[in-house]
Amino acid sequence: MAILEVKNIEKHFGSTKVLKDVSFSLDEGNTLAIIGSSGSGKTTLLRCLNFLETPDHGTISVHGSTIFDAALPASENEKDLRRKRLHFGMVFQSFNLFPQYTALENVMLAEQLLAKERPDFKQNKKQIYAEIEEHGKALLTQMGLADRMDHYPHQLSGGQQQRVAIARALALQPDILCFDEPTSALDPELTGEVLKVIRGLAENKTTMVIVTHEMTFARDVADQIIFMDGGVVVEQGDAKQVIDNPQEERTRQFLSRYTQG
Amino acid sequence: MPEMFWSVNQSLLVALVDTFKIFACTLIFAIPLGLVLSFGSMSKIRPLKYTIDLIVWVFRGTPLMLQLFVVFYIPGILLHNNIWGSGTDGRMLATIVAFSLNYACYFSVIFRGGIEGVPAGQREAGEVLGMTKSQIFFKITLLQMVKRVVPPMSNEIITLVKDTSLARVIGVVELTHAGYAYIKAAGIIWPLFYTAVFYLLFVGILTLLFNYIERRLSYFR
């Protein structure tokens, strides 16, 4: 069953149409890769899912319930919006770790703040914080960062920072984890360690949407691929089929630049 | 001669208390007011933004000495009533009001730079983690902003120490006024020059304090 359904999303910035009638759906446990050249709208699409941009048209549903509908007035309160956001996790191209906090504190912060809203927070404060710390440590260990928990972001390599960012996004157990070009800001020798972690998440059936320029990786790890160009979905389908045997001329042209290089 | 030296020290120390009063009160009022003005100058409400831009332009665009005269004399001229109260307290109050308004304008620009200097990605990272606007400001933006504004603020605050000497134009007996008074009263000029030692010590202590704060905030980048 589809965990995520996106229908007829449109987005303008001023008079420029950045997304035109974008629709797709994603099954639970599957990975979707979004490919396309710069300016094709893939990052904007991801930002719409995370409520960092508001689509001008269309709907977004998670688990069958509509969490966004452009036709409805945007009158909801901050609390509602925050709850809806938590369906999605986001890993940014430039990591966006909080520099004043250690790796572990980065992972724990949001969970600690959310815990304050729990009705039993005052009675069980100590226990709740202990659980959050244990959870944070487990996530960082899973990311291969057991010995880097007390390091500040500037003391970590780009690859390590991005793995902390992944752990931070996983901490709130989102239904769908989004990646915005997670390796584009990394040196080539550091992309491998981040891709390995994402590959591991795919094997554990984490539902993911990944905007990427790593075609080989997309082919190997993703179940589905969307190729975008000029704000429209040009082609979508099974990852291996789209990459190995594209049906559209524009997809072929785009992919040829990667296979030649 | 040594008795003279000690009596000069004593009267300069008394005047230093007033210098410190202007300095401390200005900081206490100008920092929060500057923060409010900085939020206003970033507001999407155009009339509010333009009003604040105008206020900042006027206070940064005219001499602080002139502002002291205006704040001290204009209410009396317009209202035929000295709202500042008579005597030294009134002069001190007018000085603190003029200084606070003037410095709040300078601070607001520094604060705006500090807030806008925090990358948008920091706020966005907080948003996607379900944080509220105030959590994002207090848990993420604020400390990064403080780190950014410490060097420019240290400049302004050191300037403030020396600007307190302007208060003598409306008769506040601060350090420079007290030193200057010896020319007429005792025919000696060295107390005026000697006030420099007090300013240097004051600024020296502040410099150490700012170095300490910068060191304390150097654990992150």
Boltz contact constraints between the chains, C-beta under 6 A:
constraints:
  - contact:
      token1: [A, 50]
      token2: [B, 128]
      max_distance: 6.0
  - contact:
      token1: [A, 52]
      token2: [B, 124]
      max_distance: 6.0
  - contact:
      token1: [A, 82]
      token2: [B, 130]
      max_distance: 6.0
  - contact:
      token1: [A, 85]
      token2: [B, 130]
      max_distance: 6.0
  - contact:
      token1: [A, 86]
      token2: [B, 130]
      max_distance: 6.0
  - contact:
      token1: [A, 90]
      token2: [B, 128]
      max_distance: 6.0
  - contact:
      token1: [A, 92]
      token2: [B, 121]
      max_distance: 6.0
  - contact:
      token1: [A, 94]
      token2: [B, 121]
      max_distance: 6.0
  - contact:
      token1: [A, 96]
      token2: [B, 121]
      max_distance: 6.0
  - contact:
      token1: [A, 96]
      token2: [B, 125]
      max_distance: 6.0
  - contact:
      token1: [A, 98]
      token2: [B, 140]
      max_distance: 6.0
  - contact:
      token1: [A, 99]
      token2: [B, 220]
      max_distance: 6.0
  - contact:
      token1: [A, 99]
      token2: [B, 221]
      max_distance: 6.0
  - contact:
      token1: [A, 100]
      token2: [B, 143]
      max_distance: 6.0
  - contact:
      token1: [A, 100]
      token2: [B, 220]
      max_distance: 6.0
  - contact:
      token1: [A, 110]
      token2: [B, 129]
      max_distance: 6.0
  - contact:
      token1: [A, 113]
      token2: [B, 131]
      max_distance: 6.0
  - contact:
      token1: [A, 113]
      token2: [B, 135]
      max_distance: 6.0
  - contact:
      token1: [A, 152]
      token2: [B, 220]
      max_distance: 6.0
  - contact:
      token1: [A, 154]
      token2: [B, 221]
      max_distance: 6.0
